[in-house]
Amino acid sequence: MYRLGLRLVARSGREALLRLILTSLAVAIGVAILLAVLAEFHGFQAVSNRPSWESTSGTAVSTTRATRGEELWNYSETIYKGRFIEQLDVAALGPRAPRIPGLARLPGAGQFYASPALARLLKTVPAGELGDRFRGHQVGLLGDAALSGPDELAIVVGYSPSQLAALPATQVVNRIASAPQLMGTTNLYRLGFGIATLIILFPLLSMINTATRLAATRREERLAALRLVGATPRQVNVVASVDAVVGASAGVVIGVFLFLAIRPLLESISFSGVRFFGYTVTPTLWGYTAIVVMVPLLAALSSLVSLRRVWITPLGVSRRTTPARPGWWRILPMLVGVPLFIDPLVSHPGKPDGTLAFLGLFLIMAGLVLGGSWLTMQISRILARTARGPSGLLAARRLADNPKGAFRTSAGLVLAVFAGSFIACVVPAFAAAQTQGAAAKLTNVLRVPLAMGPFSGLDPKTGAQLLSHLDSQTGVTVVPLYVNTAGSADSIVSCSAIRALPALGSCDRGVEAVQANFVDLLNTDNPIFFNKDLPAVTHSSTPTDESFSGLYLSGLLVKTTGPDTLERVRTYLTDFEAAATESSLGPASRKGGPNAFQMLAVQPQTFGEVAAIRNNDVDNVERVVLAIVALILLLAGCSLAVGVAGSLLDRKRPFTLLRLSGTSLKTLTHVVLLESIVPLVATTVVAAGVAISIAEPPLRALFAANLGPHQSFASAAHPDLGYYMTMLGGLALSALVVLAAMPLLNRITKPDHARFE
Amino acid sequence: MTTPTFGREASPPIAEGRCLVKSFGRTPALNGASVAVPPGEILAVMGPSGSGKSTLLHCLAGIFTPDAGEVYFDGRRIDHLGETRRSEMRRRDFGFVFQFGQLVPELTVEDNIALPLLLARLPRRDAYAAARSWLPRLGLDGLGARRTGEVSGGEAQRVALARALVHHPKVVFADEPTGSLDSLTGEQVMELLVSITREEGTTVILVTHEARVAAYADRMVLVRDGHVTVADPPAAPSKPADGFTVGVGPQPASLGR
């Protein structure tokens, strides 16, 4: 039987060869995509499971004698043009001091190891903007084990024990942390990858299923002929499985080569914002094995499931029963889901019931997938009523005959379009809320907090030095904030200084200084609060006539004219901090304690950088979702092409007869185009429409919860022009895919080829 | 109800249907049809379109399971058998010649003829030797390597005939075997069918709506509204105007009514 099956595959002429090629190509594209997803996931896992030496913690520096297996450790982060640089200052206390992974030996005093990306930057950027932040000279590169990706900026700087012990926040470490760092977003990404894999898997399997069932009707006729001469159902299954497995196996082989061809491209992009090391972007041997085994197996299974009709009768498909029509109950979950999702958000915008909203969202998505076939049937009825020519009528009848089958190729697309549209609505509105308003005018303003928690601020003498240097720089404007001697959390700020940054507000006429709250503006990492706190100075701010001399600095707001100036200021602040520490806050004079600036692990950031960090997370989510949508669009396109080709091969006889009886090729083209595109357009429009219409309430709820009713940023929860262009482009591409199958229609229905076996 | 056997009471029927009822959805096809066919007989089943004659043939051949009634083959009840057993029976004991679609167009003439033997796991060499031995008998010399999609309608029916007979079945079921052929080619096919089955002693159950085709049968029954009724004896077929010679196969034997 296996031999007969192979014989049927190998010697079945051009049409069967075409079917085999189409099946193999469709499966190949699916396999390549699946391998790419697995490879990216493995790259992501490699990063998130990496031992996180950055999380190492130790004990406070003590005067007791250190052991030989210890070192002094001071970890901090600095920023260069919006990118974080991990900086580890380290001093070995003995020959067995522990080393971080990727480092052959600890740097001596005055030496440093940089990551390859940082080393490149240090060579190209003027020292005043970056290099001066790190003391010493480079003696080597950090190995991959120390880094999460090839673009990571990191540096390990060597100090003498006495130098490093003098720095605040230095600790004694005898063991490097080896556990992975579980960030808030790690599990989110992991979940996202899981969901994405599932969302992609659904249309992928659907396409492989469509591909292996290509021209199923004609194949079933052959198998029915075998049944007639006494082939048992089991023997027929073997023949059909051999056919499916050969096509799928060829597809797997082509797919693996296709994946290997696009792998360099995969290494150069990253969906989660951080590029992975190339060698981690691999599906692994297990992934390859699973694909190589599972895809042909699934193909065989899918082929067997589709052959249930031949099980029933050796007369094949001639006596098949019409499939049951989809009922209206299919859209019920969506009808229930929409109010369930919106009501909690509208009625309790400050504190909506998340469980109900999520249940609503799930029901909406289930309703879209379930209700698609019902919708297709309704559309076909409308088409049948309104059709003016024979092509509309033929297409409508065909759709009405099997709406479930017609919708099947679009089922995966619906969820993708829904998710993509929802994200395309929410993300721009979210980003706009963060960048518009008064905060937008502070984008290039550097926040330098100097007083926080127990730290009293920068002493008047050092503060005066700092201000004097900054004031002398061109392109730099400083607004100093002073500690309020009355003990209030409000800072004191000069009204003349405020005029340099009008976004901060303005004083009443004649007032020279006011008390105002800058705590959140200086410290919060959530940009959504910036606008809540602006303007900081209003006519209700309490005037004060206190003299600034003798006051501690509680913070600075520094406006710069460009990115290079900004980095110069940041480098100067780092240098100034180190110098100030050594001169005035060394071990001998530590009674006053360090100020907040010195204790901060992260260097000062601009308002724009704070927003960018938060936006980056949102952008990553958007990028991942849009990548999934793009992949699913690609899959849907392939599915469509395969489905159209299959349906043409299946209907060779009726289409040829129609052509013989005078129906023009143009009419037949219209029929195929209509019956393929109509379900696609209908489901896309409905899915996008539902997503756009339900996107605004959650945004309103979010902003109402965080900003209060006086702010109104949720005004424009609709996608931008690019989104609409993408959707239109996708549909146009689908139409082109269908049109690309038309030469096949012409060839197989040529009257001079009309011959039926 | 007594099953009509029409004068062949001496030998027990090789195929028999008793009170067969079969519907497709709400459409009744058989409504208590009974028929018995003695071994070696050529029975013509006639009737207008939609009368249920093909359904009767499919029930007797074990393709359809009747909703009610009993089907016997060679004294054994077969309507209760499972799909696999009925498939095996079709492969071993039955041969089929239908109007359309019974050949696999991707396979060659030889492949198609050898198919029942290959399915029965006969050694490949033996199966093809047997298939080749039928080619001259049916005037298919030189066509063995052709795909069935590449031969004429009459040749395709002769291939189907060879395939139906290659494993020496006890019953050949023929459903409108000449329906897609012109009258001359149709008669050639019928003469071959009749002559070879008589030579082999094979029973033939022939469904047709053409009196000329039914005239080749020993006996004729009429299916009307799902019932089987006795029909007049078939008239002798007229001889083709230009005579009839096909290959080196046996010439039609006496119709023996």
Interface residues (C-beta under 8 A of the other chain):
Chain A: M1 L4 R7 L8 R11 S12 G13 A16 E221 R222 A224 A225 L226 R227 L228 V229 G230 A231 T232 P233 R234 Q235 W311 T313 P314 L315 G316 R319 T321 R755 E757
Chain B: F24 G25 H58 I63 F64 E83 T84 S87 E88 M89 R90 R91 R92 F94 F96 F98 G101 Q102 L103 V104 P105 E106 L107 D111 L115 P116 L118 L119 A120 R147 T148 G149 A156 R163
